[in-house]
Amino acid sequence: MIDIRLAGGTLRSAPGGASAAEQLLPSIELTDLDGLRFNRDQLRGKPVLIEFWATWCPPCLSTLGWMKELDPARVQVVAIAVESKREDVETLVRRHQLPGRVVMATPEVLAAFGGVPAVPTLMIADGNGKILRTFYGAPPDLHREIEKVIGIGPGKFSSHR
């Protein structure tokens, strides 16, 4: 995947299909940096963006920065840090005021999500936990595609009106 991107090639995201349409977010219990536990059932009701990111990944930080503009009353963000030290994650969360719930990846979390083949990986689930689409890497139109998948126009999930 990295070799393709470095060579100037593009990677398509995984579109929703019959099998993807039936896939749900895992029911694993997650623990955020504040020690609060939550699971898929507690995320019901609003679309959920799950970003697998790393402190060393500029596209990850760009997307997390963009997510700060989303209205938390209309969409939920779960940022799962991979390949990063907890103290580095905590520093970035404080410095950049990262949105949503920030979780440190564990082997159990990664296994529950079927592994993470690329950083960043972003999953979009509907309000019932059904995975609508997964993006690997950071295509240039990622933010616009997220808005399309959720069924909104540009800025409609923004907290700034």
FENWORA-V828756 format. One line per field, one symbol per residue. ss: DSSP state (~ for helix, > for strand, _ for the rest). psi: psi as a letter, one per 30 degrees, with the letter a starting at -180 (. if undefined). burial: 1 if it has 24 or more other ideal C-beta (glycine too) atoms within 12 Angstrom, else 0. Layout:
ss->???
psi->???
burial->???
//
This chain:
ss->_~~~~~_______>___~~~~__>_____>>>____>>_~~~~___>>>>>>>____~~~~~~~~~~__>____>>>>>>>____~~~~~~~~~~~____>>>>__~~~~~~________>>>>>____>>>>>>>_____~~~~~~~~~_______>___
psi->eeeeeeggllklljlkaeeeffklklgkklklffgkklleefflfllkkjjjllfgjeeeeeeeeefffkjfffkkkjjjklhkkeeeeeeeeeeghklakkkkkleeeeeeggljflklkkkklafggkkelkkkailfgeeeeeeeefhllkffgkfj.
burial->00000000001011000000001111010101100001110010011111111110101110110111110001111111110100001001100001111111100011001001011111111100111111111110011011101100000010000
//
